[in-house]
Amino acid sequence: MTTLDWAGAEAVLDAAVCWGDGEPGGAAILFDAEGLRAARTGGVESLSTLAPFGIDSVVRYASVTKHVFASFVLAHPEAISLNDPLGKHLPQLAAATAVVTVGRALDMSGGVPDTRECLTLIGHSIFTQTRAADLLAFHAALRRTNYAPGTEVHYSNGGYRLVEEAMRNHGLLFDDYLRRVVREGLGLAMYAAEMWTDPVPGLCTGYWFDGAGWQMGLQGMHLSAAGSLTGSGRSLAEWGRALLRGKGSLAGVLALLSAPRQMLDGQVTGYGLGLRRQRIGERDLVGHGGSQPGFKSYLLIDPETLTGCAVVANRDDVNTADIAAKAMAALFGASLPIAGSNLVPGFYVTDKGADWIKVDRASVSRLDDEVAVYPAGSEGGVDSLSPTSSLRLRMDGADIFGTVGHALRRYRPAEPEAIPTDLAGVWISDDFDARLEIREGAVCMGVGPTRRAMPLQSLGNGRFLFTLEDGPWKRRICLHRLSDGLIELALSRARVIEFRAAGYPTKF
């Protein structure tokens, strides 16, 4: 019988939940099959009203939504199967996306580009409002995937958007499922708010800190079932309890959501259908986090002991994943690994393509996706311990070799070069009527008061980085020269946007 140290887990919450009465806050809750065992709250729901944050304060769960949506998909086998290609339900998709199966779209192995990052690469701000139908047409115009389905795993919201549209085509709506199964069936006030501006009962204001003061979180893009769910900390904990109990309409659902998924070569990835496996001590837990401008969340549960931790916040500087992991580790009397790296710091690039990494003291950024790394293996090297940002890397001479996204890669030290003068000029993305200009060694995007010049940093062999600031986000974008008159822009979740030089013939 497992001995559970509830007092130790509560001490973690005491140390983590330390937000004052004049700042945004959050809640952290420990639970088991019998009920809520402990809760800590701090901060306020709103800097206007200064109402204290409580376990019933309503927030945006962001990507914690994913496994709830996947349970909705699994509830309708008469309409859709995990083995169906997306094109069966969305015939307007380009061939490369149409062949991605529903299962791979949900388990991050499909290579479906992320909607938000694609919009960033064609110049749209996080604040630009977009609707579901227009974004479906946008995805249909994408001619490539980030990688061949089943050959890599990397986080993207795009697959969830497309599967939701497939469900919609069958007359099946996510919020109807929430009403029937969650609100009426479990008595939990969870709603799918498709637009940021949709009224949600009791919704807190979310905040991000710009260095000088708190700013309200805002997003213009249609949210989709990748991150549309709202609810309280209490509701998230009670949902976790319902999954663990597995009664009624949720019987067997947790096992299906967390079942191992495989790449084409048979590798098990550690990411299921909206849930990721997380090793703590000798235990395999499952959970997921969420992040949107002004909001953070995390749900972490142990199917063996029927215990878990839910953390929500209306401030996006909170490491909700760290709080949940430390609390569960304390509960089991386990220790967590300490981040660190023996890789030589600096920039590295693959021989071909837009792929690059930057090694820091205890983290590695790949295509602008920064993840902590931990010492691993008798041969040295590091492991990110992340199913969706998987890195297993070691030094091989001056190179770095290993797997990223579970796929083999070799990175060589970057060898910067002068910015070629023939990059200067106007560049056009024909599919989206987007344009940028390269002038005096900088990328220029936007018009009028939104126009920005972002200096290029060479990585060598036709690869360059530039940094785009967009509200609470900074994006380090790779500009990769494909050939004379053709470039692509790449971020970790979007590697498919091409621009041709003005005056060159269109590619298609």
C-alpha positions in Angstrom: 0.0 0.0 0.0 1.3 3.4 -1.0 1.9 5.9 1.8 0.8 9.4 0.7 2.3 12.4 2.4 -0.5 14.9 2.2 1.2 17.3 4.7 4.3 17.4 2.5 2.2 18.1 -0.6 0.3 20.9 1.2 3.6 22.5 2.2 4.5 22.7 -1.5 1.2 24.6 -2.1 1.9 26.9 0.9 5.3 27.9 -0.6 4.0 28.3 -4.2 0.8 30.2 -3.7 2.2 33.4 -2.4 0.5 36.1 -4.5 -0.6 39.3 -2.7 -4.0 41.1 -2.5 -3.0 43.7 -5.1 -1.8 41.4 -7.8 -3.4 38.7 -10.0 -3.4 35.2 -8.5 -4.6 31.7 -8.7 -5.4 28.5 -6.9 -3.8 25.1 -6.4 -5.9 22.1 -5.3 -4.9 18.6 -4.2 -7.5 15.8 -4.5 -8.2 12.1 -4.4 -11.1 9.8 -5.3 -12.9 10.8 -2.1 -12.8 14.6 -2.6 -10.7 17.7 -2.4 -8.0 17.2 0.2 -6.4 20.7 0.3 -6.6 24.1 -1.5 -4.5 27.3 -1.5 -5.5 30.5 -3.1 -3.9 34.0 -3.5 -4.1 37.2 -5.4 -7.2 38.7 -7.0 -9.6 38.0 -9.8 -9.5 41.5 -11.1 -7.2 44.5 -10.6 -10.3 46.6 -11.0 -12.5 45.1 -8.4 -9.7 43.5 -6.2 -12.1 40.6 -5.5 -10.0 37.8 -4.0 -9.2 34.8 -6.1 -10.9 31.6 -4.9 -11.2 28.0 -6.0 -14.4 28.9 -7.7 -12.9 31.8 -9.7 -13.3 31.1 -13.4 -10.3 31.2 -15.8 -9.4 30.0 -19.2 -7.9 26.5 -19.1 -6.3 27.0 -22.5 -4.7 23.7 -23.7 -5.9 21.7 -20.8 -9.0 21.7 -23.1 -7.4 19.2 -25.4 -8.0 16.0 -23.5 -11.6 17.0 -22.7 -12.2 17.6 -26.4 -10.6 14.3 -27.3 -13.1 12.6 -24.9 -15.8 14.2 -27.0 -14.3 12.8 -30.2 -14.1 9.3 -28.6 -17.8 9.6 -27.6 -18.9 9.6 -31.3 -17.4 6.6 -33.1 -20.5 6.6 -35.4 -19.3 9.8 -36.9 -15.5 9.8 -36.8 -12.6 7.3 -36.2 -9.1 8.0 -35.1 -8.0 6.1 -38.3 -10.0 8.4 -40.6 -7.9 10.7 -42.8 -8.9 14.3 -42.2 -9.7 14.7 -45.9 -12.6 12.2 -45.4 -14.4 14.8 -43.3 -12.8 18.0 -44.7 -12.4 17.5 -48.5 -11.2 21.1 -49.0 -7.9 20.3 -47.4 -4.7 20.2 -49.5 -3.4 16.7 -50.2 -0.5 16.9 -47.6 -3.0 17.6 -44.8 -5.9 15.5 -46.0 -3.9 12.3 -45.5 -3.2 13.0 -41.8 -5.4 10.8 -39.7 -7.6 12.1 -36.9 -5.5 10.2 -34.4 -2.2 11.8 -35.6 -3.9 15.2 -35.7 -4.6 14.8 -32.0 -1.4 13.0 -30.8 0.9 15.7 -32.3 2.5 13.3 -34.8 0.6 14.5 -37.8 2.8 17.6 -38.6 -0.3 19.9 -38.9 0.9 23.5 -38.8 -0.1 25.6 -35.8 -2.7 28.2 -36.8 -1.4 31.0 -34.5 2.2 30.6 -35.5 1.3 30.6 -39.2 -0.6 33.8 -38.8 2.4 35.3 -37.1 4.6 34.4 -40.0 2.4 36.3 -42.5 2.3 39.4 -40.3 -0.9 39.0 -38.2 -0.7 40.2 -34.5 -2.0 38.1 -31.6 -4.7 40.8 -31.4 -6.0 40.4 -35.0 -9.6 39.0 -34.9 -10.2 35.9 -37.0 -13.2 33.5 -37.3 -13.5 29.7 -37.5 -14.7 29.5 -41.1 -11.9 31.8 -42.4 -9.3 29.9 -40.5 -10.5 26.6 -42.0 -10.0 28.2 -45.4 -6.6 29.4 -44.3 -5.6 25.8 -43.3 -7.0 24.5 -46.6 -4.5 26.7 -48.4 -1.5 25.3 -46.6 0.2 23.1 -49.1 2.7 21.4 -46.8 2.8 19.9 -43.3 5.6 20.6 -40.8 6.9 17.0 -41.3 5.7 13.8 -42.8 3.0 12.3 -40.6 4.3 9.8 -38.1 8.0 10.8 -38.5 8.2 13.4 -35.7 6.2 14.7 -32.7 6.0 18.3 -32.0 3.3 20.4 -30.3 0.7 22.2 -32.5 -2.8 23.3 -32.0 -3.7 23.0 -35.7 -4.8 19.4 -35.6 -7.4 20.1 -32.9 -8.8 22.9 -34.9 -9.3 20.7 -37.9 -10.8 17.8 -36.0 -13.3 20.2 -34.3 -14.3 21.4 -37.8 -14.7 17.8 -38.9 -17.0 17.2 -35.9 -18.9 20.4 -36.7 -19.5 19.0 -40.3 -21.4 16.2 -38.6 -23.5 18.6 -36.6 -21.6 17.7 -33.4 -20.6 20.7 -31.2 -18.1 20.6 -28.4 -20.2 22.8 -26.0 -23.2 20.5 -26.5 -21.0 17.7 -25.2 -19.9 19.9 -22.3 -23.6 20.7 -21.5 -24.6 17.0 -21.5 -21.7 15.3 -19.9 -20.0 17.9 -17.9 -22.5 20.6 -16.8 -25.6 18.4 -16.5 -23.9 15.0 -15.9 -21.2 16.1 -13.4 -22.6 19.5 -12.3 -19.4 21.3 -13.4 -19.6 24.8 -14.9 -17.3 24.4 -17.9 -18.0 26.2 -21.1 -16.3 26.4 -24.5 -15.8 30.1 -25.4 -14.8 30.1 -29.0 -14.0 33.8 -29.1 -12.1 35.8 -26.4 -15.0 38.2 -26.4 -17.7 35.6 -25.8 -19.4 36.3 -22.4 -18.6 33.7 -19.8 -20.3 33.8 -16.4 -17.8 34.9 -13.7 -14.7 34.9 -16.0 -11.7 36.5 -14.4 -9.5 39.0 -16.2 -6.1 37.5 -17.2 -2.9 39.5 -16.9 0.6 39.6 -18.2 3.5 41.8 -17.0 5.2 44.0 -19.6 8.1 44.9 -17.4 6.5 48.1 -16.1 3.0 47.0 -15.1 0.2 44.5 -15.5 -1.6 44.3 -18.9 -4.9 42.6 -19.6 -4.6 39.4 -21.7 -6.2 39.4 -25.1 -6.3 37.2 -28.2 -8.2 37.9 -31.4 -8.0 34.5 -33.0 -10.9 32.1 -32.8 -9.8 29.8 -30.0 -11.0 26.4 -31.2 -11.2 23.2 -29.1 -7.4 23.4 -28.8 -7.9 25.8 -26.0 -11.5 27.1 -25.7 -12.5 25.7 -22.3 -13.3 27.8 -19.3 -13.9 26.9 -15.7 -12.7 27.2 -12.1 -10.0 25.5 -10.2 -12.6 23.5 -8.3 -14.2 22.3 -11.5 -10.9 21.2 -13.0 -10.1 19.2 -9.9 -13.5 17.6 -9.9 -13.1 16.8 -13.6 -9.8 15.1 -12.7 -11.6 13.1 -10.0 -14.3 12.1 -12.5 -11.7 10.8 -15.0 -10.0 8.8 -12.2 -13.3 7.3 -11.0 -14.3 6.4 -14.6 -18.0 6.1 -14.0 -20.9 6.3 -16.5 -20.1 8.2 -19.7 -16.4 8.4 -18.6 -15.9 4.7 -18.0 -12.6 3.7 -19.6 -12.0 7.2 -21.0 -8.9 8.0 -19.1 -7.2 4.8 -20.3 -8.1 5.6 -23.9 -6.9 9.2 -23.6 -3.6 8.2 -22.1 -2.9 5.1 -24.1 0.5 5.0 -25.8 0.7 6.3 -29.3 3.4 5.4 -31.9 5.3 6.9 -34.7 5.6 5.1 -38.0 8.8 3.3 -36.8 7.0 2.0 -33.7 8.5 4.4 -31.2 6.2 5.2 -28.3 5.9 8.9 -28.0 4.5 9.6 -24.5 1.8 11.9 -25.7 -1.7 10.4 -26.1 -4.9 12.2 -27.0 -4.5 15.5 -25.2 -2.7 14.0 -22.3 1.1 13.6 -21.7 2.8 11.0 -19.6 5.0 12.4 -16.8 7.4 10.3 -14.8 7.7 11.3 -11.1 9.8 8.9 -9.0 8.7 5.4 -9.9 5.3 6.5 -11.1 3.9 7.4 -14.5 1.4 10.2 -14.1 -0.6 11.8 -16.9 -1.6 15.5 -17.3 -1.5 18.6 -19.4 -0.9 22.3 -19.1 -2.4 25.4 -20.7 -1.2 28.9 -21.5 -3.0 31.8 -23.1 -2.3 35.6 -22.7 -2.9 36.2 -19.0 -3.8 32.6 -18.0 -2.0 29.4 -17.0 -3.3 26.0 -15.9 -2.2 22.4 -15.2 -3.9 19.1 -14.3 -1.7 16.2 -13.2 -3.3 12.9 -12.0 -2.1 9.4 -10.9 -4.4 6.6 -12.2 -2.9 4.2 -9.6 -3.5 6.1 -6.4 -6.4 8.1 -7.8 -4.8 11.3 -6.7 -4.1 14.6 -8.5 -3.3 18.3 -8.4 -5.0 21.1 -10.3 -3.5 24.6 -10.6 -5.0 27.6 -12.3 -3.9 31.3 -12.5 -5.0 34.5 -14.1 -1.4 35.6 -14.6 0.9 34.0 -17.1 4.1 34.2 -15.2 3.1 31.2 -13.0 4.8 27.9 -13.7 1.7 25.8 -13.0 3.4 22.6 -14.3 6.2 23.0 -11.8 3.8 23.5 -8.9 1.7 20.4 -9.8 4.8 18.3 -10.3 6.4 19.4 -7.0 3.2 18.8 -5.1 2.7 15.3 -6.5 6.4 14.5 -5.9 6.0 15.5 -2.3 2.9 13.4 -2.0 4.8 10.3 -3.1 8.1 11.2 -1.3 9.8 11.4 -4.6 12.5 13.8 -5.9 12.4 15.7 -9.2 15.4 15.9 -11.5 17.5 19.1 -11.5 17.8 20.9 -14.9 21.4 21.1 -16.3 23.4 20.5 -19.4 26.9 19.5 -20.4 26.3 20.6 -24.0 28.6 23.4 -25.2 26.5 26.6 -25.3 25.8 28.4 -28.6 23.9 28.2 -31.8 23.8 25.0 -34.0 22.2 24.2 -37.3 21.5 21.2 -39.4 23.2 20.9 -42.8 20.0 21.7 -44.6 16.7 23.3 -43.8 15.5 25.8 -41.3 16.3 23.6 -38.3 18.4 25.2 -35.5 19.0 25.0 -31.8 20.4 27.3 -29.1 22.0 25.7 -26.1 22.0 27.5 -22.8 23.1 26.5 -19.3 20.0 24.4 -18.5 17.8 24.6 -21.5 17.8 24.1 -25.3 15.7 26.1 -27.8 14.7 24.4 -31.0 13.1 26.6 -33.6 12.3 29.0 -30.8 10.7 26.4 -28.5 12.7 26.6 -25.3 12.6 23.6 -23.0 14.5 22.7 -19.8 17.0 19.8 -20.2 18.3 17.3 -17.6 21.5 15.2 -17.5 20.9 11.8 -19.0 22.6 8.6 -19.8 26.0 7.0 -19.1 27.4 8.6 -22.2 26.4 12.1 -21.0 24.0 14.3 -22.9 20.7 15.7 -22.0 17.0 14.8 -22.1 14.1 17.2 -22.0 11.8 14.6 -20.5 9.0 16.2 -22.6 6.8 14.2 -25.0 5.9 17.2 -27.1 9.3 18.9 -27.1 11.4 15.8 -26.9 15.2 16.4 -27.0 17.7 13.7 -26.4 21.1 15.2 -27.3 24.8 14.7 -26.7 28.0 16.2 -27.9 29.7 14.3 -30.8 33.0 16.2 -31.3 32.0 19.8 -32.0 28.6 18.6 -33.2 25.4 17.9 -31.3 23.7 14.6 -32.2 20.6 12.9 -31.1 16.8 13.0 -31.5 14.4 16.0 -31.6 10.7 15.2 -31.7 11.9 11.6 -31.6 13.6 12.0 -35.0 17.4 11.7 -35.5 19.2 15.0 -36.1 22.8 16.3 -36.3 23.5 19.9 -35.5 26.8 21.6 -36.4 28.1 24.9 -34.8 26.6 27.9 -36.6 29.0 29.7 -38.9 27.6 33.2 -39.4 28.1 35.0 -42.7 27.4 38.5 -44.1 23.8 39.2 -45.0 23.6 38.8 -48.8 22.8 42.0 -50.6 20.5 40.1 -53.0 18.1 39.3 -50.1 17.1 43.0 -50.1 13.7 43.8 -51.6 10.0 42.9 -51.4 8.9 39.3 -50.8 5.4 38.0 -51.4 3.4 35.0 -50.1 1.1 34.3 -53.0 -1.3 32.0 -51.2 -2.0 34.6 -48.5 -1.3 37.9 -50.2 1.2 38.6 -47.5 4.4 40.6 -48.0 7.5 41.6 -46.2 10.6 43.7 -47.1 14.2 43.1 -46.4 16.1 46.4 -46.1 19.5 47.2 -44.7 19.9 43.8 -43.1 16.5 43.8 -41.4 13.1 42.2 -42.0 10.3 44.9 -42.2 6.7 43.9 -41.6 3.5 45.8 -40.9 2.1 49.0 -42.2 1.9 52.5 -40.8 2.3 52.7 -37.0 2.6 48.9 -36.8 5.6 48.7 -39.2 8.7 47.2 -37.5 12.3 46.6 -38.7 13.8 43.5 -37.2 17.6 42.9 -37.7 18.7 39.6 -39.2 21.2 37.5 -37.4 23.1 35.0 -39.6 23.4 31.3 -38.7 25.2 30.5 -41.9 24.3 28.7 -45.1 21.2 30.8 -45.9 19.7 30.7 -42.4 18.9 33.9 -40.4 17.0 34.8 -37.3 15.0 37.8 -36.5 12.9 38.6 -33.4 9.3 39.7 -33.6 7.6 41.2 -30.6 3.8 40.8 -30.4 2.1 41.8 -27.1 3.2 39.4 -24.4 5.2 37.2 -26.9 8.6 37.4 -28.5 9.1 35.2 -31.5 12.5 34.3 -32.8 11.8 33.4 -36.4 14.1 31.6 -38.8 14.3 33.0 -42.4 15.7 30.2 -44.6 16.8 30.7 -48.2 15.4 27.9 -50.3 16.7 29.1 -53.6 17.2 32.3 -55.5 14.0 34.2 -55.2 12.4 31.8 -52.7 12.5 31.9 -48.8 10.6 30.3 -46.0 9.9 31.4 -42.5 9.8 28.9 -39.7 8.9 28.6 -36.1 8.7 25.4 -34.1 5.0 24.8 -34.7 4.8 26.4 -38.2 7.4 25.6 -40.9 5.4 25.9 -44.1 5.1 29.6 -45.1 7.0 30.6 -48.2 7.7 34.0 -49.9 9.0 34.7 -53.4 10.9 37.7 -54.4 8.8 40.3 -56.2 9.4 39.9 -59.9 10.0 36.2 -59.7 7.3 34.0 -61.2 4.9 32.3 -58.8 5.8 28.8 -57.7 2.4 27.3 -58.2 
